[in-house]
Amino acid sequence: MRDFWEERYKNRDYVYGDKPNMFFKTFIDGVEPGRILLPAEGEGRNAVYAANRGWEVDAFDFSFNARKKALELARREGVSIEYLVADIEFHELGEEMYDAIALVHVHFLPRNRKYIHKKLINSLKKGGFFLMEAFSPEQHTFGTGGPSDKKMLYDVHDLNDDFKDLEIETLYKREIELDEGMYHKGPASVIRLIAVKK
């Protein structure tokens, strides 16, 4: 998988665009800034937007090309972000470190999903927000992005179970129109989640 993403991100263009995901943007625009973690952040569009809004941003991805482009975008926008090259499955996260954690179109196989979500929840402060937008199984009918392996697509039941120890404020499936670079364009079926750690 690392080779796949290195190849995809070596493109000079920002393959998912340089503007934030709209669900993420709406969330960031509506809450007070703090410290945010963005795992598997890719080319940095959401990290840079959060930094522009006053957030202290930690991000990582296992692609060196993604990090390079994210730091270039931050430089262009005149903001600072911390961005490591790391694999989410093995990267050490502190406990109760973050005011918010966001996963935007990040998908895991079922055997890893619960473990990774729990690990991220442990890194969230009490009162902190967990945000996610991911593709649902119906996304395969659209073909406008997302994993080719159907086992990596999420449904509401999965996420309700994974985040049952948080207070779930928002959890729904919706058809939207994506306009995020060359690989996320057109109608799509997504799951959206906002939950708070109590």
C-alpha positions in Angstrom: 0.0 0.0 0.0 2.8 2.4 0.7 4.1 2.1 -2.9 0.6 2.8 -4.2 0.3 6.0 -2.2 3.8 7.2 -3.0 3.0 6.8 -6.7 -0.3 8.6 -6.4 1.2 11.5 -4.4 4.2 12.0 -6.6 1.9 13.9 -9.0 2.7 17.6 -9.0 -1.0 18.4 -8.7 -2.8 18.0 -5.4 -4.7 14.9 -6.4 -7.5 15.4 -3.8 -7.3 19.2 -4.2 -5.8 21.8 -1.9 -9.1 22.9 -0.3 -10.5 21.2 2.9 -13.1 18.6 2.9 -16.5 20.4 3.3 -17.6 18.4 6.4 -14.3 19.0 8.0 -14.4 22.7 7.1 -17.9 23.2 8.6 -16.8 21.5 11.8 -13.6 23.6 12.1 -15.4 26.8 11.4 -17.8 26.1 14.3 -15.6 25.3 17.2 -12.9 27.0 19.2 -9.3 26.1 18.1 -7.2 23.7 20.1 -4.8 20.9 19.3 -5.9 18.6 16.5 -4.6 15.3 15.1 -5.0 14.3 11.5 -3.9 10.8 10.8 -3.3 9.6 7.2 -3.6 13.2 6.2 -2.3 12.9 2.7 -1.3 16.1 1.0 -2.3 18.4 3.9 -5.4 20.2 2.7 -7.3 19.7 6.0 -4.2 20.3 8.2 -3.4 23.6 6.5 -7.0 24.8 6.7 -7.1 24.0 10.5 -3.8 25.8 11.0 -5.2 28.8 9.1 -8.1 28.8 11.6 -5.7 28.9 14.6 -5.4 25.2 15.4 -2.2 23.6 16.6 -1.9 20.8 14.0 -0.2 17.4 14.3 -0.5 15.2 11.2 1.1 12.1 9.7 0.9 9.8 6.7 3.1 6.9 5.6 3.9 8.7 2.3 7.0 10.8 2.0 5.6 12.4 -1.1 2.4 13.4 0.8 4.4 15.0 3.6 6.5 17.0 1.1 3.4 18.4 -0.6 1.6 19.1 2.7 4.6 21.1 4.0 4.8 23.0 0.7 1.1 23.8 1.0 1.6 25.0 4.5 4.5 27.2 3.4 2.4 28.6 0.6 -0.4 29.5 3.0 2.0 30.9 5.6 1.2 28.5 8.4 3.0 25.9 10.4 2.0 22.2 10.9 3.8 19.3 12.5 3.8 16.5 9.9 5.5 13.1 10.4 5.9 10.1 8.2 4.4 7.2 10.2 2.1 4.2 9.9 -1.1 4.7 11.9 -1.1 1.1 13.0 2.3 1.3 14.7 2.7 5.0 15.5 2.8 5.8 19.2 0.1 8.3 20.3 0.0 9.8 23.7 -3.1 9.6 25.9 -5.6 12.5 26.2 -3.4 14.7 24.0 -5.9 16.2 21.5 -9.0 18.5 21.5 -10.0 17.0 18.2 -9.1 14.1 15.9 -10.3 13.9 12.3 -10.3 11.0 9.8 -11.3 12.2 6.4 -11.7 9.3 3.8 -9.4 7.0 5.8 -10.4 3.4 5.7 -9.1 0.3 7.5 -9.7 -3.4 7.0 -12.1 -4.8 9.7 -9.3 -6.7 11.5 -7.5 -3.3 12.1 -10.4 -0.9 12.3 -11.6 -1.3 15.9 -8.0 -1.4 17.2 -7.0 1.8 15.4 -10.2 3.7 16.4 -9.8 2.7 20.0 -6.1 3.9 19.9 -7.2 7.2 18.5 -10.0 7.6 21.1 -7.4 7.1 23.9 -5.5 10.0 22.5 -8.5 12.3 22.7 -8.9 14.6 25.7 -12.1 14.5 27.7 -14.5 16.9 26.0 -12.6 16.4 22.7 -14.3 15.8 19.4 -13.8 12.8 17.0 -14.8 13.6 13.4 -15.0 11.2 10.5 -16.2 11.2 6.9 -15.8 7.9 5.1 -17.4 6.1 2.2 -20.3 3.7 2.7 -20.8 0.4 0.8 -23.1 2.1 -1.7 -20.1 4.1 -2.9 -19.3 1.2 -5.3 -22.3 2.2 -7.4 -20.8 5.6 -8.0 -17.1 4.9 -8.6 -16.1 8.4 -7.6 -13.4 7.4 -5.1 -12.7 5.2 -2.1 -11.2 1.7 -1.6 -11.7 -1.0 -4.2 -11.9 -3.6 -1.4 -15.6 -3.5 -0.2 -14.6 -4.8 3.2 -12.9 -1.4 3.9 -16.1 0.6 3.4 -18.1 1.6 6.6 -21.7 1.5 7.6 -23.5 3.3 10.4 -23.7 0.2 12.6 -19.9 -0.4 12.5 -19.2 3.2 13.5 -21.9 3.3 16.2 -20.3 0.2 17.7 -16.7 1.5 17.4 -17.6 4.8 19.1 -20.2 3.6 21.6 -18.1 4.9 24.5 -18.3 8.4 23.2 -21.3 10.6 23.0 -22.3 10.5 19.4 -23.7 13.8 18.2 -23.9 13.1 14.5 -23.9 9.8 12.7 -25.6 9.4 9.3 -25.3 8.2 5.7 -25.8 10.7 2.9 -25.4 11.1 -0.8 -23.2 14.2 -1.6 -21.5 15.7 -4.5 -17.7 15.5 -4.2 -15.4 18.0 -5.7 -12.0 17.1 -4.3 -9.3 17.0 -7.0 -9.1 14.4 -9.7 -9.9 11.3 -7.6 -13.0 12.5 -5.6 -15.3 14.1 -8.1 -19.0 13.5 -8.6 -21.9 11.9 -6.6 -20.8 9.8 -3.6 -22.3 8.0 -0.6 -20.6 8.8 2.7 -21.0 8.2 6.4 -20.4 11.2 8.7 -19.7 11.1 12.4 -19.1 13.6 15.2 -18.7 12.3 18.7 -17.5 13.7 22.0 -15.3 12.0 24.6 -17.0 12.3 28.0 
